Amino acid sequence: MKKSTKSTLITVILAVLIIFSVSFITMAKTSPEIAESMTNEAVSEEVSTDDSDVVIEFDETKYGDVNNDGKINAADARLLLRCSASLEKVTVYILTYGDYSKDGEITAADARTSLRVAASLEKIACILHGHTYEDFVIDPTCTQDGYTTKKCSLCRVIDGSKDNIVPANGHKLIETNSKATCTSDGRFTSRCSVCGYTDKDYKTDSALGHNLSGWKESSTARTRTCSRCNYSEVAKISTESKVIYLTFDDGPGPYTKKLLGYLRSYNVKATFFVTNQNPNYIYLLKEMAADGHAIGVHSLTHNWSIYSGTNSYFKDFNAMHDIIKKQTGIDTKIFRFPGGTNNTVSRSYARGIMATLNKTMADKGYLNFDWNVDCRDTQGYSSSQIANTTIGQIRNQKQSVVLMHDIKYSTVEAVPTIIKYGLNNGYTFKVIDETTPAVRFRPAN
């Protein structure tokens, strides 16, 4: 064969191949479903073709179920969303079950439809065949008219039509004017009795707060009751044996901070009946409260002249009470009379004043605590004498309220010895509160 003949034959073959390739690409572009099906052997749907059209047979039981798990769910909707945003390849399989609009592609509308089905807002049967409407009555409310509309019996779709309009009822306002109680403000209110709408609501006066009586004591509990309502407070009196209540009068002073350190090192809590005799140390009230100690009123000045009458006593008492509250936030209800309830020095100022004050303070809800153990630190005892005197009295009783003074150095230095004795012999150290058994002297004036 001549050389020119061979060249001609090769040229013809190449031309045929080019024509075939162009025809194939054109067909694939015209019918992407056919091209896809040719490269996807796993697709089970039947796709029939002729020279121009692609025919897809839809299975209504699976329509939209693109992951083929027997139900339309969020996973199907997410896949269709990805396809509509061109983030996922659209296969013939997905196209068959996801193309609700039958336009040959997955669109945002198809994805939204699948979302509605997945969220049970619409039924697949309604999407394929249309809604089955029936009359649905919306009752009027205070502010919305009533009407008859059409609602699909299969899904939640309402067509929006409104017939047989019934005007709204309007609010039925009821006015109330309540008086203040112990715990709630007095209010004027205008409120709808049907729907709860409030037209007016404002406070007329403030809550009164409980008007509590003095504590009434039995052998097991203390009770006080509000005179205006049924509210009552009950404090069960402790019956625990072997308890020591360390109480310190007349501070805070120059040795109080050291005492707080001793108590902290043994994790022991005490009770402080405080004064303002040393204003430079009054800041220690905050430290007492922070450490969990109890704080009660003793006196602002500790001058005996406070017993000249009830007015002079309460002027002194209230001033100290206010300092405690300002420094700690505590509205303390415990106190100790200077000199104790049975002091006789008050006779020089007013006859019968202690009996009067004792009753008046109880009526006001305050708890007075005297003592049943005296450490005798006012007699100039040394630290060892104070410790021995205190321990000797503690041995003889189950519950001991110990009188001490934190303005005395020897007293503060005796405290560790007393604490060690108590801890080593099964005693519990506690603070005075409403549950503490009463230790109270009979007034001697």
Secondary structure, DSSP 4 states (H G I P E B T S, - for coil): --HHHHHHHHHHHHHHHHHHHHHHHHHHHH-HHHHHHHT-TT--S-EEE-SS-EEE---TTTTT-TT-SSS--HHHHHHHHHHHTTSS---HHHHHHH-TT-SSS--HHHHHHHHHHHTTSS-HHHHHH---EEEEEEPP-SSS-EEEEEEESSSS-B----EEEE------EEEEEEPP-SSS-EEEEEEETTT--EEEEEEEE------B-PPEE-SSEEEEEBSSSS-EEEEEPP--SSEEEEEEES---TTHHHHHHHHHHHT---EEEE-SSSGGGTTHHHHHHHTT-EEEE--SS--GGGGG-HHHHHHHHHHHHHHHHHHH-----EE--TT-TT-SGGGGT-TTHHHHHHHHHHHTT-EE---SEE--GGGT--HHHHHHHHHHHHTT-SEEEEEEETT-HHHHHHHHHHHHHHHHTT-EE----TTSPP--PPP--
